Amino acid sequence: MQNVDNIVIVGGGPVGMVLALLLAKQNVPSTLLEVRKLGAANQDTRALALSYGTRRILEKLGVWQHLSSHATAINTIHVSQKGSLGRSILQAQDYQQEALGYVLSYGALCTVLDAELQRLPMVTMVDEAQADAISYDANQATIRYSRLGESLQLNCALAVLADGGRSLEAAAGLKREIKEYGHDALITKVSAELAHGNIAYERFTADGPMALLPNGPRDFSLVWTGKKELIAPLLALTDAEFLAQFHAQFGDRVGRFLTVEKRMTFPLRLSQLQETDTPHLVVIGNAAQTMHPVAGQGFNVGLRDAEVLAQHIVNTNSTLGGSEMLAAYRTSRKTDTKNGLLFTDFLVNIFSNDILGFAKLRSAGLGLFDMVAPVKRHLVRKMSFGK
């Protein structure tokens, strides 16, 4: 069986769904292929860190009003280093923003995006569709996929790979540069003795950075990173043992930690696709670049990929999916993506380095940073809008 479409998006996660919605709002049809059953992601409790700029994208789509009650605002970011007095504080009110960011569950976002997609006839949703191969030539892209035991094929003017890099890394012409950190990230949710006050904490230790993000009325989402041999044993600890070890690393800023939910770990790497001419095929989101979670940039960079690609699709004066259009898209995204990768990599390297005497320099640097308003302003704009 063979179908024909103009735009096919492989991957029905938030980045793929946002792209489909952005196009539909401009009366541009698309087909969305998702390997999971419709609604399967709606119960996923993993936390997403949304930038203020991402909120603006969701407002443009008309869905933020349905999400705001599920989101916890980050009004303050507190950055510190274990074992030193140096620290820096960023506050939303200093930058005329309602918040510096938000924390929202993956499932809550998918639920609202799913509902909006169901309303729009411009989007054809195909669930339980396992993409098996993507090929392209000078005229079109071809996607071969399996659904309910049947082998199917779609030819399209533009194939957008937004599957998070899970299934089609070896798609024709795609080569990836990877830097393995040798670190794992542990994610979970904890409750604390003191209310979070809408403060997010970035805590740097000699073993690696950790982030504690307000999530709900009193809870925090935790991302604790470090060498694999340090992080892996944390899964085997009792809840009480885990909370005690975490408290020893984080300190007393929110009092004692009272409860911890299920813990999960995954390896950390920095990766980026090498730039290459792939007519009628474009890659966005985590499938295009993967960043260390230290600054919460990866998901937001992916949504900006979707927003900018939609603009190029709607406004192009050249062939849809042609080399000229896609070269213009890649050029427009190069600075944001490169800076995001460099920024997160810099933070990991500079704050995880335990060379003698380096800790004092980092401490002084944090203190100095807290007094230099233009640098802080630039950082907030980068974190919020990618600029």
Secondary structure, DSSP 8 states (H G I E B T S, - for coil): -EEEEEEEEE--SHHHHHHHHHHHTTT--EEEE-SS-TTGGGG---EEEEEHHHHHHHHHTT-HHHHGGG-EEE-EEEEEETTSS-EEEEEGGGGT-S-SEEEEEHHHHHHHHHHHHHH-TTEEEE-SEEEEEEEE-SS-EEEEEEETTEEEEEEEEEEEE-STTSS-TT-TT--EEEEEEEEEEEEEEEEESS--TTEEEEEEETTEEEEEEE-SSSEEEEEEEEEHHHHGGGGGS-HHHHHHHHHHHH-STT--EEEE---EEEEEEEEEE-----TTEEE-GGGTEE--GGGS-HHHHHHHHHHHHHHHHHH-SS-TT-HHHHHHHHHHHHHHHHHHHHHHHHHHHHHS---TTHHHHHHHHHHHHTT-HHHHHHHHHHHHH--
